[in-house]
Amino acid sequence: MEHNIYRWGHERRYNDFPTYFRNLYSERVQKVSVDAGFTCPNRDGAKGVGGCTYCNNKTFKPTYCNLENSVTSQVQQGIDFFSKKYHSMKFLAYFQAYTNTYAPLDDLKKLYEEALQHPKVVGLVISTRPDAVDTALLGYLAGLSKRVYIMVEFGLESHLDRTLRSINRGHTFAESVWALEETARRGINNCAHMILGLPGESRDELLDQARVISQIPVKNLKLHQLQIHKGTVMAKQYFDNPELFRLYSAEEYIELVVDYLELLNPDIIVERFISQAPSDLLIAPKWGLKNFEFVAKVEKRLAERDTWQGRLFVSSM
C-alpha cells in the first residue's frame, strides 16, 4: 500500500483485537477465567457422549478455577493474580470451560450477574456451542449488552459438516451460521473459534474457510492450530493412524495464517492465531513458541510479503 493506515485505522497489517480493545477502554482490560461447573450436550447424552475428539478442558483451565470456589471467589482470585502485574485494570469474566449457556436461563442469569457484581468487571465473555443458545437467552444477552460488554464465543471449529461429524461435534455448520447471524442481528458481540488442521482438511479447504467465514457476520475470530492433547480420543486416533494427520510446522502454519488473512474480511477482528496447551498435556506439535513470539513472526511475514488482512477479500454482497 502507498500509505500505512489500513481500513481498521492503524498501521498493523491485520485488524488485531488488543488495539481494538484499547480503543474501547482507556485502560488495560484482562480476561479472568471462571468455571461454573457446566457440561456439554455431547458429553451428557443430549447430543452424544464422549465429547469432541480433540477436547481436554484441562488445557485451558487456570488453577484458581475450582468448582469448590464460587463465581465471586474465582473472579476475585483471577483479579488478584493480574493486579500484581498491573495496577490500573478492568476485567472481563470469561466463562470458558465446556458449554457456558447449557443450563436453564434463570440459572445462567444468576451466574452471569454474580460475576458482574465485582466493581472491576466490565463485561462477560461466554464460550459456548452454536446449538446451545436460543432466542430467550439471546434476548436476555442483548439487554445486558446495552450496559456492559458482552461477547459470545462460538466453537465452530470447521465449516465442513463431514469434519464436524468426524470430530463428534454434534452440530452442523448451518447451526453455526444461525448463531452468528442471530447474535449479530441483536447487537451482541460474537466470536468464531476455528481449528486449522483438523484430520482430512486440505490446505485449499482451509483457505476456502476464510472465504466462507468472511461472508458471515463474524465480529471476532480466534484461530487455533490443531494440537493433540493427552487423554483425548484424538490422541488414540493419532497413535493408531498417524498418516491421517497433517500437523503443520510453525513455519508452514505461519504461511497458512498469512494466506488465510489475505482472504479474510478486513472488518473481522482477529483475536489470536494459536493456542498454548500446558507442555505436560501436549503430544504434538511442539513448537516452543509463546503467543507473542508467534504474532511477531506473522507480522514479520506479512511485511516481507508486503500483504495485509483482506488484500484478496471479495465480498459477495
C-alpha positions as CSV (number, residue, x, y, z in Angstrom):
1,M,0.0,0.0,0.0
2,E,1.2,3.6,-0.6
3,H,0.3,4.5,2.9
4,N,0.4,2.6,6.2
5,I,-3.0,3.2,7.6
6,Y,-5.3,0.3,6.8
7,R,-9.1,0.1,6.8
8,W,-9.2,-0.7,10.5
9,G,-7.4,2.7,11.3
10,H,-3.9,1.8,12.3
11,E,-0.5,0.6,10.9
12,R,-0.6,-3.1,11.9
13,R,-1.2,-5.3,8.9
14,Y,-4.2,-7.1,10.4
15,N,-7.2,-6.0,12.4
16,D,-6.0,-7.0,15.8
17,F,-8.0,-7.4,19.0
18,P,-5.7,-5.7,21.5
19,T,-5.7,-2.4,19.5
20,Y,-9.4,-2.6,19.1
21,F,-10.0,-3.1,22.8
22,R,-7.6,-0.4,23.8
23,N,-9.7,2.0,21.8
24,L,-12.9,0.8,23.6
25,Y,-11.4,1.3,27.1
26,S,-8.9,3.8,28.3
27,E,-7.1,1.2,30.5
28,R,-5.9,-2.3,30.2
29,V,-8.7,-5.0,30.1
30,Q,-7.9,-8.6,31.1
31,K,-10.0,-11.8,30.9
32,V,-10.3,-13.8,34.1
33,S,-11.5,-17.4,33.7
34,V,-14.5,-18.8,35.5
35,D,-15.5,-22.4,35.8
36,A,-19.2,-22.5,36.7
37,G,-19.5,-26.3,36.5
38,F,-21.1,-26.7,33.1
39,T,-21.0,-29.8,31.0
40,C,-21.7,-30.3,27.2
41,P,-24.7,-31.7,25.3
42,N,-22.3,-34.1,23.5
43,R,-21.0,-35.3,26.9
44,D,-24.2,-35.9,28.8
45,G,-26.1,-37.7,26.0
46,A,-28.3,-34.9,24.8
47,K,-26.3,-34.8,21.5
48,G,-23.7,-37.5,22.1
49,V,-21.3,-38.9,24.6
50,G,-17.5,-38.7,25.0
51,G,-17.3,-35.1,23.9
52,C,-15.3,-33.7,20.9
53,T,-12.5,-36.0,19.9
54,Y,-9.8,-33.2,20.4
55,C,-11.1,-31.9,23.8
56,N,-9.3,-31.9,27.1
57,N,-10.6,-29.0,29.1
58,K,-7.6,-29.1,31.4
59,T,-5.6,-27.4,28.6
60,F,-7.1,-24.0,29.3
61,K,-8.3,-24.0,32.9
62,P,-6.3,-21.9,35.4
63,T,-5.6,-23.4,38.8
64,Y,-7.9,-20.9,40.5
65,C,-10.9,-22.4,38.6
66,N,-12.1,-24.9,41.1
67,L,-15.7,-25.9,41.5
68,E,-15.4,-25.6,45.2
69,N,-14.9,-21.8,44.6
70,S,-17.9,-19.7,43.9
71,V,-18.0,-17.5,40.8
72,T,-17.3,-14.5,43.1
73,S,-14.3,-16.2,44.6
74,Q,-12.9,-17.2,41.2
75,V,-13.3,-13.7,39.8
76,Q,-11.6,-12.2,42.8
77,Q,-8.7,-14.7,42.7
78,G,-8.2,-14.0,39.0
79,I,-8.2,-10.3,39.6
80,D,-5.8,-10.6,42.5
81,F,-3.4,-12.6,40.2
82,F,-3.3,-10.0,37.5
83,S,-3.4,-7.0,39.8
84,K,0.1,-7.9,41.0
85,K,1.4,-7.1,37.5
86,Y,-0.8,-4.0,36.6
87,H,-2.3,-1.5,39.0
88,S,-4.9,0.0,36.6
89,M,-7.0,-2.6,35.0
90,K,-10.6,-3.6,34.2
91,F,-11.7,-7.2,33.8
92,L,-13.9,-9.5,31.7
93,A,-15.3,-12.6,33.4
94,Y,-14.5,-15.4,31.0
95,F,-16.9,-18.3,31.3
96,Q,-14.6,-20.7,29.4
97,A,-14.8,-24.4,30.4
98,Y,-17.3,-26.6,28.4
99,T,-20.6,-25.1,27.3
100,N,-21.4,-22.0,29.3
101,T,-25.0,-21.4,28.1
102,Y,-26.0,-25.0,28.8
103,A,-28.4,-24.5,31.8
104,P,-31.9,-23.0,32.4
105,L,-32.0,-19.3,31.7
106,D,-32.7,-18.4,35.4
107,D,-29.6,-20.3,36.5
108,L,-27.5,-18.6,33.8
109,K,-28.7,-15.1,34.9
110,K,-27.6,-15.8,38.5
111,L,-24.1,-16.9,37.4
112,Y,-23.5,-14.1,34.9
113,E,-24.8,-11.4,37.2
114,E,-22.8,-12.7,40.1
115,A,-19.7,-12.2,38.0
116,L,-20.8,-8.7,37.1
117,Q,-21.2,-7.7,40.7
118,H,-17.5,-7.1,41.0
119,P,-16.8,-3.4,40.5
120,K,-13.8,-4.0,38.3
121,V,-15.7,-6.4,35.9
122,V,-16.9,-4.5,32.9
123,G,-18.3,-7.4,30.9
124,L,-18.6,-11.1,30.1
125,V,-17.1,-13.4,27.6
126,I,-19.2,-16.6,27.3
127,S,-17.8,-19.6,25.5
128,T,-20.4,-22.0,24.1
129,R,-21.6,-24.0,21.2
130,P,-23.8,-22.7,18.3
131,D,-26.5,-25.2,19.1
132,A,-26.7,-24.3,22.8
133,V,-28.3,-20.8,22.5
134,D,-31.9,-19.9,21.9
135,T,-33.9,-16.8,21.4
136,A,-34.8,-16.3,25.0
137,L,-31.1,-16.4,26.1
138,L,-30.1,-14.1,23.2
139,G,-32.9,-11.6,24.1
140,Y,-31.5,-11.5,27.7
141,L,-27.9,-11.1,26.5
142,A,-29.0,-8.3,24.1
143,G,-30.4,-6.4,27.0
144,L,-27.3,-7.0,29.1
145,S,-25.1,-5.8,26.3
146,K,-26.7,-2.4,26.4
147,R,-24.9,-1.7,29.8
148,V,-21.8,-4.0,29.8
149,Y,-19.6,-5.6,27.2
150,I,-20.9,-9.0,26.1
151,M,-19.1,-11.4,23.8
152,V,-20.5,-14.8,22.9
153,E,-17.7,-17.1,21.7
154,F,-18.9,-19.9,19.5
155,G,-16.9,-23.1,18.9
156,L,-17.4,-23.6,15.2
157,E,-14.1,-25.5,14.7
158,S,-14.8,-26.2,11.0
159,H,-17.0,-25.1,8.1
160,L,-17.2,-28.7,6.8
161,D,-20.0,-30.9,8.0
162,R,-18.0,-34.0,7.3
163,T,-15.3,-32.8,9.7
164,L,-17.9,-31.8,12.3
165,R,-19.2,-35.4,12.2
166,S,-15.8,-36.9,12.4
167,I,-14.7,-34.9,15.5
168,N,-18.1,-35.6,17.2
169,R,-19.2,-32.0,17.4
170,G,-22.9,-32.9,17.3
171,H,-24.0,-29.8,15.3
172,T,-23.9,-28.6,11.7
173,F,-22.3,-25.6,10.1
174,A,-25.8,-24.3,9.3
175,E,-26.4,-24.1,13.1
176,S,-23.1,-22.1,13.4
177,V,-24.2,-19.6,10.8
178,W,-27.6,-19.2,12.5
179,A,-26.0,-18.5,15.9
180,L,-23.6,-15.9,14.4
181,E,-26.4,-14.2,12.5
182,E,-28.8,-14.1,15.4
183,T,-26.2,-12.6,17.8
184,A,-25.1,-10.0,15.2
185,R,-28.7,-9.1,14.5
186,R,-29.3,-8.3,18.2
187,G,-26.1,-6.2,18.5
188,I,-24.3,-8.8,20.6
189,N,-20.6,-9.2,20.0
190,N,-19.7,-12.6,18.7
191,C,-16.6,-14.6,18.1
192,A,-16.0,-17.6,15.8
193,H,-13.4,-20.2,17.0
194,M,-11.8,-22.3,14.3
195,I,-9.2,-25.1,14.4
196,L,-6.9,-25.2,11.4
197,G,-5.5,-28.6,10.5
198,L,-8.3,-31.0,11.6
199,P,-7.9,-34.5,10.1
200,G,-9.0,-34.7,6.4
201,E,-9.0,-31.0,5.7
202,S,-6.7,-29.8,2.9
203,R,-4.9,-26.5,2.8
204,D,-7.1,-25.4,0.0
205,E,-10.2,-26.2,2.1
206,L,-8.8,-24.2,5.0
207,L,-8.3,-21.2,2.7
208,D,-11.8,-21.6,1.4
209,Q,-12.9,-21.5,5.1
210,A,-11.5,-17.9,5.2
211,R,-13.7,-17.0,2.3
212,V,-16.8,-18.6,3.8
213,I,-16.3,-17.0,7.3
214,S,-15.8,-13.7,5.6
215,Q,-19.4,-13.7,4.3
216,I,-21.0,-14.3,7.8
217,P,-21.5,-11.5,10.4
218,V,-18.4,-12.5,12.5
219,K,-17.2,-9.8,14.8
220,N,-14.1,-11.6,16.2
221,L,-12.1,-14.6,15.1
222,K,-9.9,-17.0,17.0
223,L,-7.7,-19.3,15.1
224,H,-6.1,-22.3,16.7
225,Q,-3.6,-24.8,15.3
226,L,-4.6,-28.4,15.7
227,Q,-2.9,-29.8,18.8
228,I,-3.0,-33.4,20.0
229,H,-3.7,-33.5,23.8
230,K,-3.2,-36.4,26.2
231,G,-6.3,-38.0,27.4
232,T,-8.4,-37.4,24.2
233,V,-10.0,-39.6,21.6
234,M,-7.9,-37.9,19.0
235,A,-4.7,-38.8,20.8
236,K,-5.6,-42.5,20.4
237,Q,-6.5,-41.9,16.7
238,Y,-3.2,-40.1,16.2
239,F,-1.2,-43.0,17.7
240,D,-3.2,-45.6,15.8
241,N,-3.3,-43.8,12.4
242,P,-0.7,-41.0,12.3
243,E,-1.0,-40.9,8.5
244,L,-4.5,-39.3,8.8
245,F,-3.0,-36.2,10.4
246,R,-1.3,-33.3,8.8
247,L,0.4,-31.4,11.6
248,Y,2.0,-28.2,10.4
249,S,5.4,-27.0,11.4
250,A,5.5,-23.5,12.8
251,E,6.9,-22.1,9.5
252,E,4.2,-23.9,7.5
253,Y,1.4,-22.6,9.8
254,I,2.7,-19.1,9.7
255,E,2.5,-19.2,5.9
256,L,-1.0,-20.7,6.1
257,V,-2.1,-17.9,8.5
258,V,-0.8,-15.2,6.2
259,D,-2.6,-16.7,3.2
260,Y,-5.8,-17.0,5.4
261,L,-5.5,-13.4,6.5
262,E,-5.2,-12.2,2.9
263,L,-8.6,-13.7,2.1
264,L,-10.3,-12.6,5.3
265,N,-12.9,-9.8,5.5
266,P,-10.9,-6.8,6.9
267,D,-13.8,-5.9,9.2
268,I,-13.2,-9.1,11.2
269,I,-11.2,-8.5,14.4
270,V,-8.5,-11.2,14.8
271,E,-8.1,-12.3,18.5
272,R,-5.4,-14.9,18.1
273,F,-3.6,-17.3,15.8
274,I,-2.5,-20.1,18.1
275,S,-3.4,-21.9,21.3
276,Q,-0.8,-22.8,24.0
277,A,-1.6,-26.0,25.9
278,P,0.4,-26.9,29.0
279,S,3.5,-28.8,27.9
280,D,2.7,-31.8,30.1
281,L,-0.6,-32.3,28.2
282,L,0.7,-31.6,24.7
283,I,1.7,-34.5,22.5
284,A,2.2,-32.6,19.2
285,P,3.1,-30.3,17.6
286,K,5.7,-28.9,20.0
287,W,6.8,-25.5,18.5
288,G,8.1,-24.0,21.7
289,L,6.6,-20.6,20.8
290,K,4.7,-18.3,23.0
291,N,1.8,-16.4,21.6
292,F,3.6,-13.0,21.4
293,E,6.5,-14.7,19.6
294,F,4.2,-16.2,17.0
295,V,2.4,-12.9,16.4
296,A,5.8,-11.3,15.8
297,K,6.6,-13.9,13.2
298,V,3.2,-13.5,11.4
299,E,3.7,-9.7,11.3
300,K,7.3,-10.1,10.0
301,R,6.0,-12.4,7.2
302,L,3.2,-10.0,6.3
303,A,5.7,-7.3,5.9
304,E,8.1,-9.5,3.9
305,R,5.3,-10.4,1.5
306,D,4.0,-6.8,1.6
307,T,0.5,-8.0,2.2
308,W,-2.3,-7.5,4.8
309,Q,-5.6,-8.8,6.0
310,G,-8.3,-8.6,3.3
311,R,-5.9,-7.8,0.4
312,L,-7.6,-10.6,-1.6
313,F,-11.0,-10.4,0.1
314,V,-14.0,-10.5,-2.2
315,S,-17.4,-9.6,-0.8
316,S,-20.5,-11.5,-2.1
317,M,-22.7,-8.5,-1.2
